């Protein structure tokens, strides 16, 4: 290689650093080696005594999955971007001419982490790392869920009924394995009701707009003080929010308060929170056929000012990460959203570390 090109490459990378390469900031802020033990254990790598091509470094591959989550790239596009971007090569610890993972390697690595439950353990390990840094869950927790779209399915009425009954794709299309492999039988349709309230000329509100959405639902809880995602669950889009309260709420927060919207209010959830010595700050619903009292409306408004913080998380993921489920089945969707939540937490850590440095 021409020596001049080596100097030019070094100068180019130095220029990227001077301009503030965000991946260098991430590398300096987060200790990725901390995850190596969990990754190696989950992947079940051997000692190499049986020969064969050595696998890619698990920490490097994990970094690649985080990059993929931050930019919502397909596996094929991720393969190209690793080869194309110098800043990505540097972040992954690779040099020009090094062997890089292809799309199949990326997919198999992610699937292996999913099948062994390693991604869940890595997210828990990062939470431990946060607490060691002083980011202890405190000031209560905020719970919410958001719809995440997936590619829409075009099924017949009979196929839809079979999917609703719980049949797998192989059972529905036994003679068409290629078609079955491309059908997502875990995602569901639902209606998203919302938007800005519109009023008639006489001042009465118009009916809310209902938009059909096909995909999954991301359930999370964040701590109020620092805004890190501490608990998560993934379901089909049609699953009611309130059913997942127990799965996302933890008891290790220094405060007992739990904020959530009215979709989580039920006698069962209120009793469970009380049994766990947690204080409900869940919105109250409007009484059936009656106007909401002013006191209840004021209380809900006060709760909304706190609950709104969790909406910033979903906005960050959907606007900056372009969140969209490309994979098929619930397990892969959960892996996608777990990586997305980890990527958000990494960005959140950078935000707090910068605040501390500036302060």
N, C-alpha and C positions, 0 to 999 in steps of 0.2 A: 504494500500500500504506500502511496506517495506520502512522505513525511509531512508535506505541506497540508495534506488533507487531515492528518491527525491533529495538527495544530489548529486548523480551522474548526474541527469538531469540538476541540476543547474550548476554543474561544466562543463557539456557539452555545455550548452548555453553560459557560460562565455568564454569558449574556442573559440566558434564561434565569439563572439564579439571581442576578442583579435586579431583574424585572419582577422577581417574586414568584417563583415557581410554586404553585399551591401544593404540588406533590412533595416537594422538599419540605414544606412546612408540615405536611402530614407525617412524613418520615421522621422529622425531628420531634414532633409532639407525641407520637405514639410508638410504643415499643412492640413492634410486630413479633419479635422473637419470643415474647411472652406467650404467644399462642402456639408455639412449635410443639410443645409436649402434647397438647390436646389434639392437634392436627395429626401428628404421627400416630398417636394411639388410635384415633378414629379411623385412619386410613389403613392401618395394619401393615405398614411397610415392613418388608423383610430386611435381613442383614446383607443381602446381595450375594449370599453364598451359592445360590442356584444359577447365577449368571444372568444374562439378558441385559437389555438396555436399562441403565439406571433411570429411575423416575425423576421428574422435575422436582425441584425443591418445594416442599409443601407450603412454606411461608410465601415464596414467590407466587405460587399458584393462588394462594388466598388473597394476596394483594391484587392479582389479576381479576378475581371475582369482585373485589370491592370496586375496582375501576369500572368493571362492566355494570355493576349496580348503579354507580354514579352517573353513567351515561346511557343506561338502558339500551345496551347493544346486544344484538344477536351473537351467537357463538362465532359465526362466520365473520361478522364484522369485527368482532373482538380480535380474532386472529390477525386480520389485516391491520388494525390500529396498533397492535403491539409492535408489528414490524415497521409501521409507518412513523410513529412518533418517538422522537429521541427522548423527550421527557418521560415517556412511559417506560422506555427501555431502562433509563437510569433509575427510575423508581423501583422497577422490578429487579434491579441488580444485574442486568444483561448488557452486553456490548454488541456493537455492530458485528455481524457474522456469527453470533451465538445461535444455537438451536433454540427456537421459540415454540411454545405450545400451539398446536393447531386446534381447530374447532372441536374435533372429537375428543382431544385430551381435556379441553376445558369442560366439555359436557360431562365426560366420565368423572372428572374430579369433583364437580359440583354434585353429581348424582351420588357419588360415594359418600360425600359429606352428609347428604340428605338421608341416605339409607341407614347410616350408622348413628344418626342423631348428633353428629359432631357439631353442626352449626349451632344447635341449641346450647351445647356446652361451651362453645366459643363465645357466644353472646353472654352467657353467665360469667365466664371468665373475665370478659371485659368489664362487666359490672363490678366484679371484685377489684379489678385494677382501678376503676374509678373511685371506689371507696378508699383504696390505699392512698390515692392522690388527694383525698379530702372531700370528694364529691359524694357525700352520704345522702341517701334519700331522705328528704326532710320537707317540712311545711305541707305535708299532705300529698295526695296523688289525684291526677285528673284522668278520667277514662273517656274514651270515645271510639268510634269506628268509622271507617270510610270505605266506600265502594271503589274497587280497582277493576277496570274493564279488562276483558280478554277477547280474543277473536270470536266473533259471533258464529254460532252453529246454524246450519240450515238443515233441519231434520223434519221428517214427516210427523204427522200427529201420532202415529203408532210408535215411532221411535222416541218421541218425547215422553209418551206414557211409559215406555219401557225404562227410560232413563230415570223418571220420577219414582218408579217402583224399586230402584236400586240395582238394576242389572248392569253388569260391566259392558264395556264396548265389545269385548270378544263374544259375549253372550248375545248381544244385539246383532252383530255383523259377523257370524261365525265363518261365513264363506268369503268374506272380504277383509282379510287381515290388514291390508294396506289402508283401507278406509277406517278400520277400527283403531289403527295406530294414530290417526289424525283427529279422532273425535274425543272431545273433552266431556266426560259424563259426570264430572264433579262440579263444574261451574253451573250457575243457575241464573235465570232471569229474575229481575225484581224491578220495582218502580221507585225512582228517586223523586221524592216530592220536595220542592224547595224553590229557591229563587226569591227575588224581591217581591214583596207583597204589593199588588196593584189594587186600586180602588175604583169603584164606579163613580159616576158624577154625584150621586147622593151620599157618597162617603162610605158606603158598605164595601167590604173587601171582596175582590173577585176570587174564584176558586184557584187554589195553588196549581202550578203546572207540574204534571207527573211525567217524567222521562223514563223510558225503559232502559235498563242497563243489564248487560250480561257479563258475568265474571265472578269475582270473589270479594270478600270483605276482610279488611285489615282491622283488627281490634288491638288497641294499645292502651297502656297507661304510662303517664309520665310523672316524674316528681315535680311538684310545684316550684321548688326552689331553683333547681338547675335546668329542668326541662329535658332530661335524658329519658329515653324510652326504657322503662324498667321491666315491663311485662308485655307480652304480645300473644296473639292467637290469630289463626286464619281459618275462615269458613267460606262456604258458598255465599253468594250475594244475598240469597233469600233468608239466611239465618237471622232471627231477631237479635238485636244488639244485647238486650238484657240477659240472654242466656249465657253470655260469655263473661259476665262480671266477675265470677269467682276465679276464672282462669287468669285474668289479667291483674287483679288487685292483689297486692302483697301485704304482709303484716310487718315488714322490716322498716317501714317508714317511721321517722321519729314523731310524726303527727298522725293522729287517727282519722283526719278528715278525708273524705272521698267525694270528689265532684264528678257529676255526670249529668247528661241531659235526661229529659223525661222518659226516653225510651228504656231507661234502666230502672225506672221506678216500678216496683211490684212488692207485694207483701213478702214474697219469698226472698227477694234481694234485701229488703229492709231487715228482715229477721236474721239473715245470714250476716249482714254487716254488724248488727247488734251483738250476735253471738261471738263475733271476732273482735269485739270491743272497738269497732270502728264507728266513726260519726258520719252519718249520711248527710251529704250536701247535694243530693240529687234534686233536680228540678221537679216541681209539682205540676201535674196536668190540670188543664181547665176542666171543671166539673161538667159532666154530660148535660147538655141543654141549659146550662147556666153560665153567666159571665164570670170570669175570674175576678176574685176580690182584689182590691187595690193592694192589700198587704201581701198577698201571694205574688202578685205581679212585681212588687218592689223586691221581694225576697228572690224571685227568679232572676230579676235584672242584676242583683248583686252577685248571684252565683254565676251568671253569664260572663261577668267581667273577669272572673277567674277561669272559668271553663274555656273561654276563648283561646287561651294559650295553647291548647292541644291542637286547635285548628291550624296554628302556624306550622306544626310538624307536617301535617298532611299537605299544606300548601308548598312547603319546602320540597317534599318528595315528588309532588306532581308537577311543579313548575320547573324545578332545577334538575330533577332526575328523570322527568318525563315518564313517570311511573305507569307501566302497562305490563300485563302478564302475557308473555309470549309462549310460555310452556303449557304442557297438557297434564292435567290431574292435580289434585289437592296437594300432594306431597311436594311436587316441584314448585307449585305456587307458594307454598309456605317457605321453601328454600329461597325463592326470589325475594319475598318480602322480608325474610330474616336478614338477608344480605343488605337490602335497602335500609332496614332499621339500623343495622350496624354502621352503614355508611353515614346515615344521619347522625348517629351518636359520635362518630369520629369527627364530623364537621362541628358538632356542638362542643366537643372537647377543645378543638382549636379555638373556637369563639371564646370560651371561658379562659383558656390559657392566655390569649391575647389581652383580655380584660385585666387579668391579674398582672400581666407584664406592664400594661399601660398604667395601672393603678399604682 
